[in-house]
Amino acid sequence: DTGVSQNPRHKITKRGQNVTFRCDPISEHNRLYWYRQTLGQGPEFLTYFQNEAQLEKSRLLSDRFSAERPKGSFSTLEIQRTEQGDSAMYLCASSLGHLNTEAFFGQGTRLTVV
Amino acid sequence: AQSVTQLDSQVPVFEEAPVELRCNYSSSVSVYLFWYVQYPNQGLQLLLKYLSGSTLVESINGFEAEFNKSQTSFHLRKPSVHISDTAEYFCAVSDLGGGADGLTFGKGTHLIIQP
């Protein structure tokens, strides 16, 4: 297993377009997290799944943001009608069980909205 | 809700010198504490964590951090740094309630090792 994988690594899109990012967690990990990181800031928590259940989504930045984990394995994060302010690094992490276990992060998807 | 303050955005230090990266947190509940490291072009990696028990925790590469409840701090230290320690370091907290709020991160400290 090579760790948490995120695709694409980079995405450039025009304002108003929809984008979707994919995260493949470590295979036995039941928890999956999405974070956003802007320049000069630490990662900001967006949402998380335990298996296929999305247990926290109130921190998603707006109703343009949505995430799924349909079979409890990979996850997608979609941003509809992108805005320039959505430009950021989007990070995915996975863990086995509670947060007191180590969360493994992917290398992220860098989104640029032009 | 929790918050994390890393007062130093950059810390330059000479190779083989000691270093301390400061982290203070605010929370109305008990928390777990973490330090993550991000090397250039790599993802975040857990460096060390405090869950309970001994307030001094150590990593395998010589870093240590001490939980100080009265000062709400979790400063990271290393007695002698190497060029390979150049990275961004993030302090983070989570509540004990099952992780529903995820990890709350500080803004990060860029450790710059000068030869």
Interface residues (C-beta under 8 A of the other chain):
Chain A: G3 V4 R31 Y33 Y35 G40 Q41 G42 P43 E44 F45 L46 Y48 L55 E56 R59 L91 A93 H98 L99 N100 E102 A103 F104 F105 G106 Q107 G108
Chain B: V4 Q6 S9 Y32 Y36 N41 Q42 G43 L44 Q45 L46 K49 L51 F90 A92 S94 G98 G99 A100 D101 G102 L103 T104 F105 G106 K107 G108
